[in-house]
Amino acid sequence: MLFASIPDSRTILGKNIMKLANFLAFIVVAGASAAIGYFVGTDMGNKSDPTMEIVAEAAPKDPTDAVVATVNGEEIRDSDVLKVYESLPDQYRQAPFAMIKAQLVEQMVSMRIIQTAAEAENFNTQAEFTDRVSEVQRQLLQEYYLQKKIDEAVTEEALKAEYTKMTADFVSEDEVKARHILLKEEDQAKDIISKLDAGGDFVALAKEHSTGPSGPQGGDLGYFAKGRMVPEFSEVAFKLEKGGYSKEPVKSQFGWHIILVEDRRATEAPAFDGMRKQLKESLSNQTVTVLLEGLRAKAVVNIITAEEAKSDDKSDEKEAAPAAEKKED
């Protein structure tokens, strides 16, 4: 008061046959398996799509990467399970990897079994599936490209330079840490000041008598700059010494205040480490914006509006009419 002014039918089916955690793992494994399959050159029967020609060489086996399961002779390794775990949303990674590893292995086994069954019935060559594959692969390629460009641009040196730029205009200002006791009547405020003069505890008196929302917290207002409070309040608060309280009630539109200043400080620019996440987001957005502007400048783009489409349709109809009449003659 003192401040101056894609679920679909498959998802539904999945929810009916397994618990939420299992279902999420199921989906993650499916997505991870699909992405890996597309990018290592799995033949989906759509050779007309040039993006389907992406091929990656198989990585050499790590002898320390233990096999945790086999499905029809195909290995699932410890590293495969770890990748699935790392792709889970944050709330599901609160559980240690060792705790849910067995559950993830079971889900990966199930997925391999389903994949084998689908391939045996040639689902991987059906047009509806290959169309989905092409679309997903295009999206993955776009995301992969952007992420690589962001990783190249968002270096430690770039983050520090962005930090310097963002904090260059920072101006330090004074802040006080204060408490207050808010009362409806001046006489009540004077009575509380008398109790403070006699050695009364400010926090206890605030909890007992203050009518403000901060009363239960002992009137604690935290740190604030001068402009954040109503002028009458700020004027007195910023004149008080550390540890001092107002000897006369302070009137504002909210009532009568008794103010205690517990600390004073000058604000400082936020630390680099505290801004790291914000800096990364800012630089990432800048990188994508500049990259896209450059790519669009080189591309041939023709966006057809609804009005233009209608106009073209009418032109086609006019051209077709004389031809039809000539044929009838």
MILUM-399753 format. One line per 3 residues: number of its first residue (from 1); their letters; for each residue x, y, z of C-alpha. Coordinates in steps of 0.2 Angstrom, whole numbers, padded with zeros to 4 digits. Last residue first. Layout:
<sites>
NUM	a	X:Y:Z  ...
</sites>
This chain:
<sites>
329	dek	-0091:-0116:-0407  -0091:-0126:-0390  -0072:-0126:-0390
326	kea	-0072:-0107:-0393  -0084:-0104:-0378  -0073:-0115:-0367
323	apa	-0057:-0105:-0371  -0066:-0089:-0369  -0071:-0094:-0351
320	aek	-0054:-0101:-0345  -0045:-0084:-0346  -0059:-0076:-0336
317	eds	-0058:-0090:-0323  -0039:-0089:-0321  -0040:-0070:-0319
314	kdd	-0053:-0073:-0305  -0042:-0086:-0296  -0027:-0074:-0297
311	ska	-0038:-0060:-0289  -0043:-0071:-0275  -0025:-0076:-0272
308	eea	-0020:-0058:-0272  -0033:-0054:-0259  -0028:-0068:-0248
305	tii	-0010:-0062:-0248  0004:-0071:-0257  0021:-0070:-0249
302	nvv	0035:-0071:-0262  0052:-0074:-0254  0068:-0075:-0264
299	aka	0082:-0078:-0251  0098:-0067:-0249  0090:-0054:-0238
296	rlg	0080:-0067:-0229  0096:-0076:-0223  0104:-0060:-0217
293	ell	0088:-0055:-0207  0087:-0073:-0200  0105:-0072:-0194
290	vtv	0103:-0055:-0186  0087:-0061:-0177  0094:-0078:-0172
287	tqn	0110:-0070:-0164  0100:-0056:-0155  0089:-0069:-0147
284	sls	0103:-0080:-0142  0112:-0064:-0135  0098:-0059:-0124
281	ekl	0094:-0077:-0118  0112:-0080:-0114  0113:-0063:-0105
278	qkr	0098:-0066:-0095  0105:-0083:-0089  0122:-0076:-0085
275	mgd	0114:-0061:-0075  0118:-0068:-0058  0135:-0073:-0064
272	fap	0139:-0056:-0070  0134:-0047:-0054  0120:-0035:-0053
269	aet	0125:-0017:-0054  0126:-0010:-0036  0114:-0001:-0025
266	arr	0120:0011:-0012  0116:0005:0006  0107:0010:0022
263	dev	0101:-0001:0036  0088:-0004:0050  0078:0012:0047
260	lii	0062:0013:0059  0047:0023:0054  0031:0027:0064
257	hwg	0017:0030:0052  0000:0038:0053  -0013:0034:0040
254	fqs	-0014:0028:0022  -0015:0045:0014  0001:0049:0023
251	kvp	0005:0056:0040  0022:0053:0049  0021:0052:0068
248	eks	0035:0061:0077  0051:0054:0084  0054:0044:0068
245	ygg	0066:0029:0071  0085:0028:0071  0095:0012:0069
242	kel	0104:0018:0053  0101:0037:0053  0084:0045:0048
239	kfa	0083:0057:0033  0079:0044:0020  0064:0038:0030
236	ves	0057:0055:0033  0056:0061:0015  0052:0043:0009
233	fep	0036:0043:0020  0029:0060:0014  0034:0056:-0004
230	vmr	0025:0040:-0006  0037:0025:-0007  0046:0019:-0022
227	gka	0055:0035:-0027  0067:0034:-0012  0074:0017:-0016
224	fyg	0068:0002:-0006  0075:-0012:0005  0064:-0023:0015
221	ldg	0047:-0016:0021  0046:-0026:0037  0032:-0020:0049
218	gqp	0035:-0034:0061  0031:-0047:0048  0013:-0048:0055
215	gsp	0011:-0029:0052  0017:-0029:0034  -0001:-0028:0028
212	gts	-0003:-0012:0038  -0014:-0010:0053  0001:-0010:0065
209	hek	-0003:-0013:0083  0003:-0030:0089  0015:-0036:0076
206	ala	0022:-0018:0075  0024:-0017:0094  0034:-0034:0093
203	vfd	0045:-0028:0079  0049:-0011:0087  0053:-0018:0105
200	gga	0049:-0005:0118  0064:0004:0127  0054:0018:0135
197	dlk	0057:0029:0119  0048:0015:0110  0033:0015:0122
194	sii	0032:0034:0119  0033:0032:0101  0018:0019:0102
191	dka	0008:0032:0111  0012:0045:0098  0005:0034:0085
188	qde	-0011:0031:0094  -0013:0049:0096  -0011:0052:0077
185	ekl	-0025:0040:0073  -0026:0026:0060  -0010:0017:0064
182	lih	0004:0010:0053  0020:0004:0061  0035:0004:0050
179	rak	0051:-0006:0046  0065:0000:0035  0079:-0005:0024
176	ved	0086:0010:0015  0092:0013:-0003  0103:0025:-0011
173	esv	0106:0025:-0029  0119:0019:-0041  0117:0023:-0060
170	fda	0119:0009:-0072  0121:0015:-0090  0136:0003:-0094
167	tmk	0127:-0012:-0086  0120:-0019:-0102  0135:-0015:-0112
164	tye	0147:-0023:-0100  0136:-0038:-0098  0135:-0040:-0117
161	akl	0154:-0040:-0118  0155:-0053:-0104  0143:-0064:-0113
158	aee	0153:-0062:-0130  0169:-0067:-0121  0161:-0082:-0113
155	tva	0154:-0087:-0130  0136:-0085:-0137  0140:-0084:-0155
152	edi	0146:-0102:-0160  0133:-0110:-0148  0119:-0099:-0156
149	kkq	0124:-0104:-0173  0124:-0123:-0168  0107:-0121:-0160
146	lyy	0100:-0112:-0175  0106:-0126:-0187  0100:-0140:-0175
143	eql	0083:-0132:-0173  0081:-0130:-0192  0087:-0148:-0195
140	lqr	0075:-0154:-0182  0060:-0145:-0190  0064:-0152:-0207
137	qve	0066:-0169:-0200  0049:-0168:-0191  0041:-0163:-0208
134	svr	0050:-0177:-0218  0045:-0190:-0205  0027:-0185:-0205
131	dtf	0026:-0187:-0224  0035:-0204:-0222  0022:-0209:-0210
128	eaq	0007:-0204:-0220  0015:-0212:-0236  0017:-0229:-0228
125	tnf	0035:-0235:-0229  0039:-0236:-0211  0023:-0245:-0207
122	nea	0030:-0260:-0217  0022:-0273:-0206  0039:-0280:-0200
119	eaa	0044:-0261:-0198  0030:-0258:-0186  0034:-0274:-0176
116	tqi	0052:-0269:-0174  0048:-0252:-0169  0036:-0258:-0156
113	irm	0049:-0270:-0148  0062:-0256:-0148  0049:-0244:-0139
110	svm	0046:-0257:-0126  0064:-0260:-0123  0066:-0241:-0121
107	qev	0052:-0241:-0109  0059:-0255:-0098  0076:-0246:-0099
104	lqa	0068:-0230:-0092  0060:-0239:-0078  0077:-0247:-0073
101	kim	0086:-0230:-0074  0073:-0222:-0062  0082:-0222:-0046
98	afp	0100:-0222:-0053  0096:-0206:-0063  0092:-0197:-0047
95	aqr	0074:-0190:-0046  0074:-0171:-0049  0075:-0176:-0067
92	yqd	0056:-0177:-0068  0054:-0159:-0064  0067:-0153:-0076
89	pls	0059:-0161:-0091  0066:-0177:-0098  0080:-0176:-0111
86	eyv	0094:-0180:-0099  0086:-0196:-0094  0084:-0201:-0112
83	klv	0102:-0197:-0115  0107:-0208:-0100  0097:-0223:-0106
80	dsd	0107:-0222:-0123  0123:-0220:-0113  0120:-0236:-0103
77	rie	0118:-0246:-0119  0103:-0253:-0128  0109:-0267:-0140
74	egn	0100:-0275:-0155  0100:-0294:-0154  0081:-0295:-0155
71	vta	0080:-0283:-0141  0096:-0282:-0130  0098:-0273:-0113
68	vva	0110:-0264:-0102  0125:-0265:-0113  0139:-0256:-0103
65	dtp	0148:-0240:-0110  0166:-0244:-0104  0170:-0252:-0120
62	dkp	0165:-0237:-0130  0158:-0242:-0147  0164:-0232:-0161
59	aae	0151:-0219:-0168  0141:-0224:-0183  0144:-0212:-0197
56	avi	0130:-0200:-0200  0119:-0199:-0216  0107:-0185:-0222
53	emt	0099:-0191:-0238  0081:-0188:-0231  0083:-0170:-0232
50	pds	0083:-0172:-0251  0065:-0178:-0251  0062:-0188:-0266
47	kng	0070:-0203:-0257  0054:-0205:-0247  0055:-0224:-0242
44	mdt	0059:-0221:-0224  0077:-0227:-0225  0085:-0222:-0209
41	gvf	0100:-0210:-0213  0108:-0207:-0196  0098:-0191:-0194
38	ygi	0080:-0199:-0196  0084:-0213:-0184  0092:-0202:-0170
35	aas	0076:-0190:-0171  0064:-0205:-0171  0073:-0213:-0156
32	aga	0073:-0197:-0146  0055:-0193:-0149  0049:-0211:-0145
29	vvi	0060:-0211:-0129  0053:-0195:-0124  0035:-0201:-0127
26	fal	0038:-0217:-0117  0047:-0207:-0103  0031:-0196:-0102
23	fna	0020:-0211:-0102  0030:-0220:-0088  0029:-0204:-0077
20	lkm	0010:-0202:-0081  0005:-0220:-0077  0002:-0232:-0091
17	ink	-0013:-0239:-0102  -0026:-0225:-0102  -0013:-0211:-0103
14	gli	-0006:-0219:-0119  -0023:-0220:-0127  -0026:-0201:-0123
11	trs	-0009:-0197:-0131  -0013:-0208:-0146  -0030:-0199:-0149
8	dpi	-0021:-0182:-0149  -0012:-0170:-0137  -0001:-0161:-0146
5	saf	0008:0021:-0037  0019:0027:-0025  0021:0011:-0015
2	lm	0015:0012:0003  0000:0000:0000
</sites>
